[in-house]
Amino acid sequence: MSSENRPEMPLKLNDKPTSARAYGWMLGGKDNYAIDREFLMRTLPHFPECVDIARQNRQFLFRAVRYLAREAGIRQFIDMGCGLPTDDNVHQVARRFAPDAKVVYVDIDPIVLAHGRALLADDSSTTVITGDMREQQQLLDRPDVRRLIDFDQPVAVLFLSVVHHLADADDPRRVLRTIIDQAAPGSYLGLSQVVADDPARGAEMTRHIADFGIPWQTRTPAEVDAFLDGLEPVEPGMCNLIHWRPDSDQPPLAPVTPELQPYLGATERNTGIYEYGGVLRKS
C-alpha cells in the first residue's frame, strides 16, 4: 500500500529510533529523541565509524550536487530518503550554482515531512512528499513530482546514504534503476551506501542495526557495483566518498555534541567500514 492510501493513525514518533533522526544528530541537528540517541550510543562502541561516515556523506552531497548543477547542467533533482533539513540541503546547494533548480524531496519519516514543509512553505520550486522509496513507480505518479519534474529533460536522482536501508528482498537494483532507466539521456544517478570490505564484519553490522528495528544491509563495494551496470561513472568513479573530488574549502558542518566527539576520526583508524558511492551518467 502506498503511503498516500494508508489510513490516518496516531503517530508514535518516539517509540523506536529512526535513521533520519539519528543521522541528523550526527550532523549536529537537534530534531531527535532520547531513543535515537540511545541507539547511537549503543551502536558506536561497536561501529565507531558511523559518525565520520554520516558527516562524510553530507560533505559528498555538497560536492555531488555542485557538480551536477554547475558542471553537468542539471536543473531538476529528486532526493530519495532526504532526511531532516540541516544546512546545505540539495535545493540550497543546487541554487548556489543554478537558481532555477527544482527539487523533490522524498522521505518516509513524518517528522521529515513536517519540518520540510515548514521550511519550504513559500517555495514553489521545491516540495517534500512522504513516500516509501521502495515504491518507485508510485512516487513517479505523484502529482507533486509531475508538477516539478519534466522527465523529457535530464534529471538527477539521489539515493545518498540510503541504499543500505534496502535489503536484498527489496530488489535494490529495481529501486535504484526505475527512474534513471526511464529518464532522458544525460540524466544522473547519485548514490552512497555503507560498505564493509570484510563480509563477516558487514553481516555483524547488519544484525546489530536491524535488531533496533531499522532496515539495514551492509554490502561490499562489489555488491553495490552490481546494481549499476550500463551507467557511466563520473570521475573518479565509485569510491570511498572521501576520495570523490575532495575539497577542503567546502562549507563546514555543524559541530557534534560532546557525546559524539570521541568518535570523530574513527575512519582514519578503522578503514574497513566506510561510505561508498559516486555519481553516474545515463548516456
N, C-alpha and C positions, 0 to 999 in steps of 0.2 A: 504494500500500500504506500503510495507516495505521501509525503508529509502534508501536502495541501488537502488530502482527503481524510486525514486522521481526525477523529472527534476531538473537540476541545476538552482537556482534562486538567485538573490542578497539577501544577508542576512542582516537584520536589527537587529543588536545584542543588541542595547541599547534602544529599544522602549518599553520593558516591563521587569520586574525583572525575574530572573531565580533562582531556588532553588540552583543550583550548585554554582553560584557566591555569593549568599547571605550566603550560608553555608561556603564557602571559606573565606569570610570576617570575620565571627565569629571565624574562626580558626587562624586568623592573616594574611590571604592572602591578596594580593593586586590586584588580577585579577578580578575587578568588576567595575561596572558603577555607576553613581550617582543614577540611578533609582533603583538599587539593595539596595544601602544604604538608600534611601528614604523609600523603602518598609519596611526595618527592623526598621527604626526609627519611622515609623507609627504603627508598629506591637508590638514592645517591651513594650510600655506603657500598652498595654492590656495583653500581654503574656510575661512578663519579663523572664520567664524560658528558653526562646529559646536559649540564648547564652550558658548557662550551658549545656543544652541538646545537642547542637551541639558538644561541647567540650567533654562531657562525652561519646558521641558516638564514637568520634575519638579515645579516650583512650581505649574504648572497642575494637575497630578494632585491636589495637596492641595486646591486651591480647588474643582475639579470634584467630587471625592468628598465634600468637606464640603457642597457644595450638595446633592448627591444624597441624602446621609444626613440632613442637618439640615432642609433646606427641602422636598425632594421626597418624603421619607419612604421612600426605597428601603432595603431591608434585605437584598438579595442582589445580588452583583456577580460578573461574570466578567471577568477581566483577561487579555486576549489578548496574548501576547508580553510577559510581565510583566517580564522581565529579572531581574538578580541582586538579591537583597534588599539594601536600604540602610535609611536612616531613613525613617519616614513612608510605609511601604508601604500599599497600598489597605486592607488589613484594619485596620491601626493607625489610619489616618485615620478610616475609617468608624466604628470603635468608640469613638472620642472622642465621637461625636455619636449613635451608635446601638449600644449594647453588644451587641445581639442580631444584628448584621450577620453574614452568611455570605459567604465569598469563595472562588471557584475561580480559581486561577492556572494559566495555560497558557503553556508555552514549549517550544521545540524544542531548546534548548541543554541537554545533560545536566548541565552544571555548575550551571545554574539549578535543576534538579530536586534535585540533591544538597544544595545549600545551603538551598533552600526547605524540603525535608523535614526537614532538621536543625533549622531554625528553628521549624517548626510541628509537631514530633513530638507534642506534647501538646495540640494544638489541634484539637478535633473539629469545629469550625465553619469550618475553613479547610483547603484541600487544594491541592497543586501537582501537576499532571499534565504529562507530556511529550506534546506533540502538535503537529501542524502546523496553524497557524491557517487554512490554505487548505482544510483538511478539516473544514469546519464541521459537517456532518451527523454525521460520525463522532464528533466531540467531544460533540455533543449526546447521543449514545447511550452515552457512557462512564458506568459505574456511579457513579463519584465525583461526576460532575456531577449525575446524577439524585438522588443521596443528599442533596445540599446545596441544590439549586435547585428550587423549585416554579414551573414555568412557567405555572401558572394565576394566579400573582401577579406584580406588576411586578418587573422585573429591570433592572439596568444592565449593559450590555455595553461594555467599554472596549477601544479599539484605540489606545493612546496612543504616539505616535512609532513606529508600526509600519506604517502604511498605505504608506509609501514602500518597504517591503520587498515589496510586492505589485506585480508587473509587470502590464501590461495583459493579458498572456496568462493570468494567474491569475484574471481576472474579478473585480476588486476589489469591484464592486457586489454580486456574489453573496456574497463573503466577508463584507462588512460587513452585509449585509441578511438573511442566513439566519436568525439567531436573532431579531433585532428584529422581523422580519416575522411570525414565529410567536409572539412573546411577547405577554403580556397587554397590553391598553391601559394607558397610564400607565407603560410601560417607557421606558428611555432608552438612547441610543447616545452614547458619548463617544469622540471620535477626534481625532487630530492627525497631521499629515504635513508633512515638509519641502517647501516650495514655493519656486519662483523666479518672480518677475514677468516675467523675460526667458526665454522658452522655450529660447533658444540656450544661455544660462548654465546652465539646468536640465539640458539634454542633456549639457553638459560635465561637470557633477557626476555625473550618472548613469553616464557612461562611466568616470569616474575610480574611483568606488567599486566598480562592478561588476567592474572589472579586478582587484580584490583578492579576488574570489570571494564578495562579499557581495551578495545580491539587492537591487536598488535601482532606483527610478524616481522622480526628482524630477518634480513636476507643477506646474501653475499652480493658483491658487485656484479658478478656474472649473472645471477638470477634477475637483477634489475635490468641489465642489458638485454636479456631475452625478451623483454616487453617492447623493445624499441626498434626492431628491425625495419628497414626501409626508410627511416628518418635520418637526416644528415646532422651529426653533432656539430655545433658551433665550437670553434677553437676556444679552449684547449681540449674539448671533448668531455666525456663523462669522467668525473674525478672526485676526490675529496674536495669539498666545497672551499676549503681554504686555498686551494690552488686554482680556482676558477676566477681568472682575471683579478687577482688581489689588488687592492687599492688602499693604501694606508691613509689616504686623505678623505675617505668617505665619512659621512656623519657618524658620530659615536652613538652607541646605545645608552639607554638609561642605566645607571648603576644597579647592581643587585643588592638585595638586603643582606645584612650581616650573616644570616643563617646560611646563605648560599656562597658567600665569598670563599670559604675554604676549598670549594670545588672548582674555582676558576683555574684554568691552566691544566686541568686533568688530561686533556687530549695531547698535551706535549709529553706527558709521562706515559700515557697508555695510548698506543697508536692503533690498536686492533679494532676499535669500535669508533665509527665516525659517520658523518652525514655525507652521502654520495649523491651526486646529481650533475645537472648541466642543462643546457638549452639545445633543442634540436629543431631543425627546419624541415618542413614538408616541401618537397620540390614540386 
